[in-house]
């Protein structure tokens, strides 16, 4: 019965090995004693697993792990660890670090501590965005010429052509607006710097004038050479922008805007060919906003 008492004092995994040893021992005619070496426990292990999600869409933006090493005694003392968000982007607001309380971990133990970060896109931090245009400020201003297209030769059949058009809007006093925004902010939960970044990004969304390549078809007399000299009419006006950021409503007044209208393709015939096509009128020729 001594054998039974011995087995009951060790773990099941070690018991199998112990049984094998005792089998050998008990085949001897003489009483023998033997010692079981104690199992050396592994050093304590603590891992912090950080995950970053997009606050609006829930998209997983990244993960990272931080491993805390055991001390000389093989254990991990209770401590505070500052975890830095493993994701950053110019399109997102900065994410504050998180202080994690790591408990005492004894030798032979391991723990996993999950940490969750939420990152918010700057553009999505502004809610309930609206604009109000001052109708009395609307003014037609000088049109802007775009780059002359490459030279084409008519085929007498529909052919694809390209020309450049200006589209979108441009903010004319962005520096002035930025300065105003910096004096406007009175944040609650978010830092003032973050709210300022959101409002500036909001202004930037209206500063989007760009050149767009327009593709269309024209039918020109065979042999005729022609180009496009597109011209875009421009309108200027003043508007205000309102938005809610961090549960505070902000209004940015006196936003001076230049807006591109519908581009005139500006077809220009360079030389007349000797073909016998129908006419020299373009079948396309205008670009919308």
NUTORZA-12802 format. One record per residue: residue in three letters; x, y, z of N, C-alpha, C in turn. Coordinates in steps of 0.1 Angstrom, whole numbers, plus 5000, padded with zeros to 4 digits. Layout:
N
ALAXYZXYZXYZ;...
This chain:
289
UNK500849885000500050005000500950125000;UNK502150115003503050225002503150284988;UNK503050194978503050234964501950324961;UNK500750294966499550374964499750514970;UNK500250514982500450644988501450724981;UNK502450674975503450744968502850804956;UNK502050734948501450784936500450904938;UNK499750894950498750994952499451124956;UNK500751134958501351254961502051334950;UNK501951284938502551354926501551374915;UNK501851454905500951484894500751364885;UNK499651364877499351244869500451224858;UNK501051324853502051304843503251244848;UNK503651284860504851224866504551074871;UNK503351054874502950924880503250814870;UNK503050834857503350724848504850684848;UNK505650784849507050754849507450684863;UNK506750734873507050674886506650524887;UNK505550494881505150354880506150264874;UNK506650314863507750234855508950214864;UNK509350314872510450304880510150204892;UNK509050214897508750124909508549984904;UNK508149964891508049824886509449764886;UNK510449844881511749794881512349764895;UNK512049864904512549854917511949734925;UNK510749714923510049604930510449464925;UNK511149454914511649324909512849274917;UNK513449364924514649334932514349264945;UNK515249174949514949104962515349194974;UNK516049294972516449374983515649514983;UNK515449564995514749694996515749804992;UNK515249884982516049994978515350124979;UNK516050224981515450364981515850444969;UNK514950524964515350614953514650744955;UNK515250844948514750984949514251034936;UNK513151104936512551164924513051314924;UNK513751354913514151484912512951584910;UNK512951694917511851794916511851854902;UNK510651884897510551944883510952094885;UNK511852144876512252284876511152364869;UNK510552454876509452534870510052644861;UNK509352664850509752764840509552904846;UNK510353004842510153144846508753194843;UNK508253284851506953344849506953414835;UNK505753414829505653484816504353574816;UNK504553694811503353784810503453854796;UNK502453844789502353894775501153994774;UNK501454114769500354214767500154214752;UNK498854184748498454174734497654294730;UNK498154384722497454504719496754494705;UNK495554534704494854544691494254684689;UNK494354724676493854864673492754844663;UNK491554914666490454904657490055044652;UNK489555054640488955184635487755214643;UNK487655324649486555354658485155354651;UNK485255394638483955404630483555274623;UNK484555204617484255094609484454954616;UNK485254964627485654834634486754764627;UNK487354814616488454744609489654724619;UNK490254614618491454584626492554654619;UNK493154744626494254824620495654774623;UNK495754684633497054624636497054564650;UNK498154484652498354424666499754434669;UNK500054414682501454404687501454334700;UNK502554274704502754204717503854264724;UNK503754274737504854314746505054204756;UNK506254154757506554054767507354104779;UNK506854064791507554114803508354004808;UNK509654024810510553924814510553904830;UNK510753784834510753744848512053794854;UNK512053814867513253864875514153744877;UNK515153764885516153664888515553544896;UNK514553574903513853464911512853394902;UNK512753424890511853354881510353404881;UNK510053504890508753554891508653694885;UNK507453744883507253884878506553964889;UNK507154074893506554154903505454234898;UNK504554274906503454364902503954494897;UNK503454544886504054664880503054724871;UNK503354854867502554924857503454934844;UNK502754904833503454904820502655004811;UNK503355094805502755184795502855124781;UNK501655104775501555044762501255154752;UNK502155164741501955254731501155194720;UNK500155274714499355224703500255184691;UNK500155054686500955014676500555054662;UNK499655154661499255204648499255354648;UNK499755414637499655564636499555594621;UNK498855694618498655744604498355884603;UNK498755954593498456094592496956114590;UNK496256014586494756024584493956004597;UNK494655964608493955934620494456034631;UNK493656054641494056134653495056044661;UNK495956114668496856034676496155964687;UNK496555844690495955754700496755754712;UNK496155794724496955794736497355654741;UNK498455654748498955524753498055484765;UNK498155354768497355294779498255244790;UNK498055274802498755214814498155084818;UNK498854984818498354844821498954804835;UNK498054764844498454704857498754554855;UNK499954524856500354384855500454324869;UNK499654214872499654154886500954074888;UNK501154034900502253954904502053814897;UNK503153764891503053634884504053544890;UNK503653434896504553344902505353254892;UNK506453204896507253114888506453004883;UNK506552964871505752854865504352904860;UNK503953024862502653074857502853164845;UNK501853174837501853264825500553334824;UNK500553454820499253534818499253604805;UNK498153634799497953714787497053824790;UNK497453944787496654064790496254134777;UNK494954134774494554194761494354344763;UNK494754424754494554574754493954614741;UNK492954694742492254744729492354894728;UNK492854934716492855074712491855104701;UNK491355224701490455264691490955394684;UNK491155384671491755504664490655564655;UNK490555694655489555764648490155844636;UNK489555824624489955904613489656054616;UNK490556134612490356284614489056324607;UNK488956284595487756324587486456284592;UNK486456164599485156114605484856164618;UNK485756244624485556294638484556414638;UNK484356474627483456584625482056534622;UNK481056564630479656514627478756624624;UNK477656584617476556684614477156804606;UNK477956774596478556884589477556944579;UNK477557084579476657154570477357284565;UNK476957334554477557464549476357554546;UNK476657684546475657784543476357884534;UNK475857904522476457994512475758124513;UNK476558234513476058364512475758404498;UNK474458394494474058414480474458554475;UNK474558654483474858784479476358794475;UNK477158694479478558704477478958634464;UNK478058564457478358494445478858584434;UNK479958554428480558644418481158554407;UNK480858584394481558524383482858584381;UNK483958514381485258564380485958514367;UNK487158554365487858524352487958364351;UNK487658324339487758174336489258134336;UNK489558014338490957964338491157864327;UNK492257894319492557804308493357684313;UNK493057574306493757444310494757414299;UNK495557314301496557274292495957234278;UNK496557284267496157254254496357104252;UNK495457034246495556894244496556864233;UNK496856734231497756694220496956714207;UNK497756714196497156734183496456604178;UNK495256624173494556504167494356524152;UNK494156414145493856424131492556354129;UNK491556424122490256364120490256234111;UNK489356144114489256024107487956014099;UNK487056104100485756104094484856004101;UNK485355944112484555854120484655904135;UNK483755854144483955884158485255834163;UNK485955924170487255884176487355944190;UNK488055864198488255904212489256014214;UNK488956124221489856224224489956254239;UNK490956334243491056364257491456514259;UNK490956574269491356714273491256724288;UNK491956824293491956854308490856954312;UNK490256924323489257014329489457034344;UNK489257154349489357184363488057144370;UNK488057074381486857034388487057064403;UNK485957084410486057094425486157244429;UNK486557254442486557394448487957414454;UNK488257544456489457584462489257684473;UNK489857664485489657764496490757874494;UNK490257994494491158104491491858164503;UNK491358144515491858204527492158094538;UNK492757984534492957874543493857914555;UNK494857994553495758034564494958114574;UNK494158204569493358284578492358194586;UNK491758094580490858004586491557924597;UNK492757874594493457794603493757874616;UNK494157994614494358084626493158104634;UNK492058124628490758134635490358014643;UNK490557894636490257764643491057754656;UNK492357794656493157774667492657854679;UNK491857964677491358044688489958004692;UNK489357914684487957874685487657764695;UNK488657674696488457544702488357554717;UNK487257484723487157474737486657324739;UNK487557234739487157094739486757044753;UNK486056924753485656864765486456734768;UNK486256634760486956504763488256504754;UNK488156544742489356534733490256654736;UNK491556634733492456744735492156854725;UNK492456974729492257084720493057064706;UNK494257014707495056994695494356894685;UNK493656794691492956704682491756764676;UNK490956844683489856914678490257014667;UNK491357084669491857174659492257094646;UNK492856984648493256904636491956854629;UNK490956824636489656784629489056894621;UNK489057014627488457124620489257174608;UNK490557164610491357204598491257104587;UNK491156974591490856874581489556894574;UNK488556934582487256964576487357074565;UNK488057184568488257284559488957234546;UNK489957144548490657084537489857004527;UNK488756954532487856874523487256964513;UNK487157094515486557184505487657244496;UNK488957204499490057264491490557144482;UNK489757114472489956994465490057014450;UNK490257134445490257164431491357084424;UNK491057024413492056934407491756934392;UNK492756884385492656864370492156724367;UNK491156714359490556584356490656564341;UNK491056444337491156424322489756374317;UNK489256444308487956414302488156334289;UNK487556214288487556134276486156144269;UNK486256174256484956184249485156144235;UNK484156134226484256104212483856224204;UNK484556244193484256344183484356284169;UNK483556344160483656304146484156424138;UNK485356424132485956534125486256484111;UNK486256584101486556554087487856484086;UNK487956384078489256314076490356404072;UNK491456394079492656474075492756614083;UNK491656654089491656774096492456764109;UNK493356854112494056844125493456944134;UNK493356904147492756994157493256964171;UNK493057054180493357044194492257094202;UNK492357074215491357124225492157224234;UNK491557344235492057444244490957474255;UNK490857384264489757394274489857514283;UNK488657574286488557684295487457654305;UNK487757674318486857644329486357774335;UNK485057804335484557924342484657904357;UNK484858014364485058014378484058104385;UNK483558064397482758134406483358144419;UNK483258264425483758284439482558324448;UNK482658274460481558304470482158284484;UNK481358324494481658314508480658214514;UNK481158124523480158034530480758014544;UNK479857954552480257914565480157764566;UNK480957704575480957554577480657534592;UNK479657444595479357404608479457254610;UNK479957214622480157074625480157054640;UNK479856934644479956894658481156804660;UNK482056854669483256774672483256764688;UNK483356644692483456614707482256684714;UNK481056664708479756714713479756864715;UNK480556934707480557084707480357124693;UNK479357214691479057274677480057384674;UNK480757374663481657484659481157534645;UNK481257664644480957724631482157804626;UNK482657784614483757854608483157944597;UNK483158074600482558174590483658224580;UNK483058294571483958364561484958274554;UNK484358164549485158074541485058114527;UNK486158164521486158214507486458104498;UNK485558074488485657964480485658004465;UNK486557934457486457944443486057804437;UNK484957814429484457684424484457674409;UNK484957564404485057534390483657504384;UNK483357564373482057534366482257434355;UNK481457424345481557324335482557374324;UNK483457294321484557324312484157324298;UNK484457434290484257434276485457374270;UNK485257264262486357194256487257274247;UNK486757374240487557464232488157404220;UNK487357334212487857274200488457374190;UNK489657354185490257454176490857374164;UNK490357404152490957334140492257404136;UNK493257324134494557384130494757384115;UNK494257284108494457284094493357194088;UNK492957224076491857144069492557044060;UNK492056924061492556814053491856814040;UNK492156714032491556704019490556584018;UNK490156544029489156434029487756484026;UNK486756394026485456434023484456394034;UNK484856424046483956394057482756484058;UNK481956464067480656544067480956684072;UNK481556704084481756834089482856834100;UNK483156944105484156954115483656984129;UNK482456944132481956974145482256854155;UNK482656894167482956794177481656734182;UNK481756604185480556534190480456544205;UNK481556584212481456604227481856744231;UNK482456764242483056894245482856964258;UNK482256904268482056984280482256884292;UNK482856944302483156864314482356914326;UNK481656834333480856884344481756894356;UNK481156944367481856974380482256834386;
